[in-house]
Amino acid sequence: MKHEKIELKSLKILNAVLETKSVTAAAEMLTMSPSSITYAINKLRDITTNPIFTRSKGGVVPTTLALDLNSRYVKAMSLINEGLDIGSTNTVSGFNKEIIISTYTFMEFWLSMSLLGNGTLKEEGISLKFAPHPLTDIERINKLRNREVDIDIGTELPRDSAITVYKLFGSNSQAMVSKNHPKIKTHMTQEDWHTFEHIRWTREDYGMTSMLGDAVTLNKVRNFRNVLVSSASSLNIIMLCAYSDNIMMIPRVFSEFLKSILPVNIVDIPFDADIYSEYYLHFHNQSLNDTHVNRVFGEINKLVGK
């Protein structure tokens, strides 16, 4: 082995290649070029003066050295993360364990209100930090794999060996309007749906919401409405709906919470159609060993009735 030191970045790249079983997939995961991945692997080979991968009939396979290096990398990163956890949970010194959550803006508000209200954050020495929720699956996966995010809540991500996923909840949709709406109070007609303007959360279009029913009805629900404002911020759209004469669709699971904090009425959508949303919770497998993250899991599960 040469005297040149192995860089942590090279081991991170090796780990990505081993877990994805592909240079191309590892490059996408780490937002690097395939040539940069190949260069890092070749550099490891040069430093160790031993092959990192060998070719067989089944394709390229890692050598014993590659598996040993990866094992050492995983163990080292685990020790580093555990050490950071120990240092960050010293509530006596005024430091809290920071849990980073990536989700939609309304979910941020919902979780914050609930965890602040029941005292969990203070009692457990936990500090919540919300990160922007990326639009693409690959960005979300990268942030989880790189431990930039502890918990991701949103649409279901593709299966990944480093990430655990489970369905948090599914919910039918209802319509929400301001309590000061000029006509809609306790129920809504199809004429109301078509007459009054709508506001729309654009994340509905990213695989979260499914609509079941006959084609004619679904066309009336989605296309025969006048949408005045669209926004990627769910909280923005909800607040706008509460203080305007517009209509918006919301998952039924949030109905009681929204009625308790905002001057809104929530009614059934006046069509024979099933408008259904699903939310999934994702986390890095190593988070299973983090007691603080697990406590947040438990509180989130209570919120959705699990």
C-alpha positions as CSV (number, residue, x, y, z in Angstrom):
1,M,0.0,0.0,0.0
2,K,1.3,3.4,-0.9
3,H,2.0,6.1,1.7
4,E,-0.7,8.3,0.3
5,K,-3.7,8.5,2.6
6,I,-7.1,7.3,1.7
7,E,-9.6,10.2,1.6
8,L,-13.0,9.8,3.4
9,K,-14.6,11.1,0.2
10,S,-13.2,8.1,-1.7
11,L,-14.7,5.7,0.8
12,K,-18.0,7.5,0.6
13,I,-18.0,7.0,-3.2
14,L,-17.0,3.3,-2.8
15,N,-19.9,2.9,-0.3
16,A,-22.3,4.4,-2.9
17,V,-21.1,2.1,-5.7
18,L,-21.5,-1.0,-3.4
19,E,-24.9,0.0,-2.3
20,T,-26.3,1.0,-5.7
21,K,-24.3,-1.7,-7.6
22,S,-23.8,0.7,-10.4
23,V,-21.3,3.5,-11.2
24,T,-24.1,5.4,-13.0
25,A,-26.5,5.1,-10.1
26,A,-23.8,6.1,-7.6
27,A,-23.0,9.2,-9.7
28,E,-26.7,10.2,-9.7
29,M,-27.0,9.6,-5.9
30,L,-23.9,11.7,-5.1
31,T,-24.7,14.3,-7.9
32,M,-21.3,13.5,-9.5
33,S,-20.3,12.5,-13.0
34,P,-19.6,8.8,-13.7
35,S,-16.1,9.7,-14.7
36,S,-15.5,11.2,-11.2
37,I,-16.8,8.0,-9.6
38,T,-14.4,5.9,-11.7
39,Y,-11.5,8.2,-10.9
40,A,-12.1,7.8,-7.2
41,I,-12.3,4.0,-7.4
42,N,-9.1,3.9,-9.5
43,K,-7.4,6.1,-7.0
44,L,-8.3,3.7,-4.2
45,R,-6.8,0.9,-6.3
46,D,-3.6,2.9,-6.9
47,I,-3.2,3.7,-3.2
48,T,-3.9,0.2,-2.0
49,T,-2.0,-1.4,-5.0
50,N,-4.8,-3.9,-5.1
51,P,-7.9,-4.3,-7.2
52,I,-11.2,-2.9,-5.8
53,F,-13.4,-4.8,-8.3
54,T,-12.9,-7.8,-10.4
55,R,-14.8,-9.1,-13.4
56,S,-16.7,-12.3,-13.5
57,K,-19.4,-13.9,-15.6
58,G,-22.1,-12.2,-13.6
59,G,-20.4,-8.8,-14.1
60,V,-18.2,-6.7,-11.8
61,V,-17.9,-7.8,-8.2
62,P,-16.2,-6.2,-5.2
63,T,-13.0,-7.7,-3.9
64,T,-12.4,-8.6,-0.2
65,L,-10.5,-5.4,0.2
66,A,-13.4,-3.3,-1.1
67,L,-15.8,-5.0,1.3
68,D,-13.3,-4.5,4.2
69,L,-12.8,-0.8,3.3
70,N,-16.6,-0.3,3.1
71,S,-17.1,-2.0,6.4
72,R,-14.5,0.3,8.1
73,Y,-16.2,3.3,6.5
74,V,-19.7,2.4,7.7
75,K,-18.4,1.7,11.2
76,A,-16.5,4.9,11.3
77,M,-19.4,7.0,10.2
78,S,-21.7,5.2,12.7
79,L,-19.2,6.1,15.5
80,I,-19.1,9.7,14.3
81,N,-22.8,10.0,14.2
82,E,-23.2,8.4,17.6
83,G,-20.6,10.8,19.0
84,L,-22.5,13.8,17.6
85,D,-25.7,12.4,19.1
86,I,-24.0,12.2,22.6
87,G,-22.7,15.7,22.3
88,S,-26.0,17.2,21.0
89,T,-28.2,15.7,23.7
90,N,-26.6,17.5,26.6
91,T,-29.7,19.4,27.7
92,V,-28.0,20.4,31.0
93,S,-25.7,22.6,29.0
94,G,-28.6,24.0,26.9
95,F,-28.1,21.9,23.8
96,N,-30.8,19.9,22.2
97,K,-30.7,17.0,19.7
98,E,-31.5,18.4,16.3
99,I,-33.9,16.4,14.2
100,I,-34.0,17.5,10.6
101,I,-37.3,16.9,8.8
102,S,-38.0,17.5,5.1
103,T,-41.7,17.7,4.2
104,Y,-44.4,20.1,3.0
105,T,-44.9,23.5,4.6
106,F,-48.3,22.6,6.1
107,M,-46.9,19.4,7.5
108,E,-44.1,21.5,9.1
109,F,-46.7,23.6,10.8
110,W,-48.9,20.6,11.9
111,L,-46.0,18.8,13.4
112,S,-44.5,21.8,15.1
113,M,-47.9,22.8,16.7
114,S,-48.5,19.3,17.9
115,L,-45.0,18.6,19.3
116,L,-44.8,22.0,20.9
117,G,-48.3,21.6,22.4
118,N,-47.7,18.3,24.0
119,G,-44.3,19.2,25.5
120,T,-42.3,16.5,23.7
121,L,-39.6,18.8,22.3
122,K,-38.8,20.3,25.7
123,E,-39.1,17.1,27.7
124,E,-36.9,15.0,25.3
125,G,-34.4,17.7,24.6
126,I,-35.3,17.8,20.9
127,S,-35.0,20.6,18.4
128,L,-36.8,20.4,15.1
129,K,-35.2,21.8,12.0
130,F,-37.2,21.8,8.8
131,A,-35.4,21.6,5.5
132,P,-36.9,22.5,2.1
133,H,-38.6,19.5,0.4
134,P,-37.1,18.8,-3.0
135,L,-39.3,18.1,-6.0
136,T,-37.3,15.1,-7.4
137,D,-37.0,11.6,-5.8
138,I,-33.3,11.5,-6.4
139,E,-32.7,14.7,-4.4
140,R,-34.8,13.4,-1.5
141,I,-33.0,10.0,-1.5
142,N,-29.6,11.7,-1.6
143,K,-30.4,13.9,1.4
144,L,-31.5,10.8,3.4
145,R,-28.5,8.7,2.3
146,N,-26.1,11.5,3.2
147,R,-27.8,12.0,6.5
148,E,-28.6,15.6,5.6
149,V,-32.2,14.8,6.6
150,D,-33.4,12.5,9.4
151,I,-37.0,12.2,8.3
152,D,-38.7,12.7,5.0
153,I,-42.4,12.8,4.7
154,G,-44.1,13.0,1.3
155,T,-44.8,10.8,-1.7
156,E,-43.4,7.2,-1.7
157,L,-39.8,7.1,-2.8
158,P,-38.3,4.2,-4.9
159,R,-36.9,1.4,-2.8
160,D,-33.3,2.0,-1.6
161,S,-31.2,-0.4,0.5
162,A,-30.2,2.4,2.9
163,I,-33.7,3.8,3.5
164,T,-36.7,2.5,5.4
165,V,-40.1,3.6,4.3
166,Y,-43.6,3.0,5.5
167,K,-47.0,4.4,4.7
168,L,-47.9,7.1,7.3
169,F,-51.5,7.5,6.2
170,G,-53.9,7.7,3.3
171,S,-56.9,10.0,3.2
172,N,-59.8,11.0,1.0
173,S,-60.2,14.6,0.1
174,Q,-62.7,17.3,1.1
175,A,-63.2,20.9,0.1
176,M,-62.3,23.8,2.3
177,V,-63.7,27.3,2.2
178,S,-63.6,30.4,4.5
179,K,-66.3,30.7,7.2
180,N,-67.1,34.0,5.5
181,H,-67.8,32.4,2.1
182,P,-70.8,34.2,0.6
183,K,-72.6,30.9,-0.2
184,I,-70.9,27.7,0.8
185,K,-71.5,26.9,4.5
186,T,-72.3,23.3,5.4
187,H,-72.5,21.7,2.0
188,M,-71.4,22.3,-1.6
189,T,-73.2,21.7,-4.9
190,Q,-71.7,20.9,-8.2
191,E,-72.8,24.3,-9.4
192,D,-70.8,25.8,-6.5
193,W,-67.8,23.8,-7.5
194,H,-68.0,25.2,-11.1
195,T,-69.1,28.8,-10.2
196,F,-66.6,29.8,-7.5
197,E,-62.9,30.1,-8.1
198,H,-60.3,27.6,-6.8
199,I,-56.8,27.8,-5.5
200,R,-54.5,24.8,-5.9
201,W,-51.5,23.2,-4.2
202,T,-49.3,22.2,-7.1
203,R,-47.7,19.2,-5.3
204,E,-51.0,17.4,-6.0
205,D,-49.5,16.8,-9.5
206,Y,-46.4,15.0,-8.2
207,G,-47.9,11.5,-7.6
208,M,-49.5,12.3,-4.2
209,T,-53.1,12.4,-5.2
210,S,-55.0,9.8,-7.2
211,M,-58.5,10.1,-8.5
212,L,-60.9,7.2,-9.0
213,G,-64.3,7.4,-10.8
214,D,-65.8,7.5,-14.2
215,A,-64.0,9.6,-16.8
216,V,-66.7,12.2,-17.2
217,T,-67.0,12.9,-13.4
218,L,-63.2,13.1,-13.0
219,N,-63.0,15.6,-15.9
220,K,-65.6,17.7,-14.1
221,V,-63.7,17.6,-10.8
222,R,-60.3,18.5,-12.2
223,N,-60.8,20.4,-15.4
224,F,-64.1,22.3,-14.9
225,R,-62.8,24.6,-12.3
226,N,-61.4,28.1,-12.5
227,V,-58.0,28.1,-10.7
228,L,-56.9,31.6,-9.7
229,V,-53.8,30.8,-7.7
230,S,-51.4,27.8,-7.7
231,S,-48.5,27.4,-5.2
232,A,-46.0,24.8,-4.2
233,S,-46.4,26.0,-0.6
234,S,-49.3,24.1,1.0
235,L,-49.3,26.5,4.0
236,N,-49.6,29.5,1.7
237,I,-52.6,28.0,-0.1
238,I,-54.3,27.0,3.1
239,M,-54.0,30.5,4.6
240,L,-55.2,32.1,1.4
241,C,-58.3,29.9,1.3
242,A,-59.1,30.8,4.9
243,Y,-59.2,34.5,4.1
244,S,-60.7,34.6,0.6
245,D,-63.8,33.2,-1.2
246,N,-61.9,30.5,-3.0
247,I,-62.2,26.7,-2.7
248,M,-59.4,24.2,-2.2
249,M,-59.1,20.5,-1.7
250,I,-57.5,19.1,1.4
251,P,-57.0,15.6,2.9
252,R,-59.8,14.7,5.4
253,V,-57.2,13.7,8.0
254,F,-56.4,17.4,8.5
255,S,-60.0,18.7,8.7
256,E,-60.4,18.8,12.5
257,F,-57.0,20.4,13.0
258,L,-57.7,23.1,10.4
259,K,-61.1,23.9,11.8
260,S,-59.6,24.3,15.2
261,I,-57.0,26.9,14.2
262,L,-58.6,28.7,11.2
263,P,-62.0,30.3,10.3
264,V,-62.9,27.7,7.8
265,N,-65.7,25.3,6.9
266,I,-64.9,21.9,5.4
267,V,-67.4,20.1,3.3
268,D,-67.6,17.0,1.1
269,I,-66.8,17.3,-2.5
270,P,-70.0,17.1,-4.5
271,F,-69.0,14.4,-6.9
272,D,-69.1,10.6,-6.9
273,A,-65.3,10.3,-7.1
274,D,-62.6,9.1,-4.8
275,I,-59.8,11.7,-4.5
276,Y,-57.2,10.0,-2.4
277,S,-53.8,11.1,-1.0
278,E,-51.0,9.0,0.5
279,Y,-48.1,10.2,2.6
280,Y,-45.0,8.1,3.4
281,L,-42.4,8.5,6.1
282,H,-38.8,7.7,5.1
283,F,-35.6,7.6,7.2
284,H,-32.0,6.2,7.0
285,N,-31.7,2.7,8.4
286,Q,-29.1,3.9,11.0
287,S,-31.8,6.2,12.5
288,L,-33.4,3.1,14.0
289,N,-30.6,3.3,16.6
290,D,-31.3,6.9,17.5
291,T,-33.6,7.2,20.5
292,H,-34.5,10.8,19.7
293,V,-35.5,10.1,16.1
294,N,-37.5,7.2,17.3
295,R,-39.4,9.4,19.8
296,V,-40.3,11.7,17.0
297,F,-41.5,8.7,15.0
298,G,-43.8,7.7,17.9
299,E,-45.3,11.2,18.1
300,I,-45.9,11.4,14.4
301,N,-47.6,8.0,14.5
302,K,-49.9,9.2,17.3
303,L,-50.9,12.2,15.3
304,V,-52.1,10.0,12.4
305,G,-53.7,7.4,14.7
306,K,-51.2,4.6,14.4
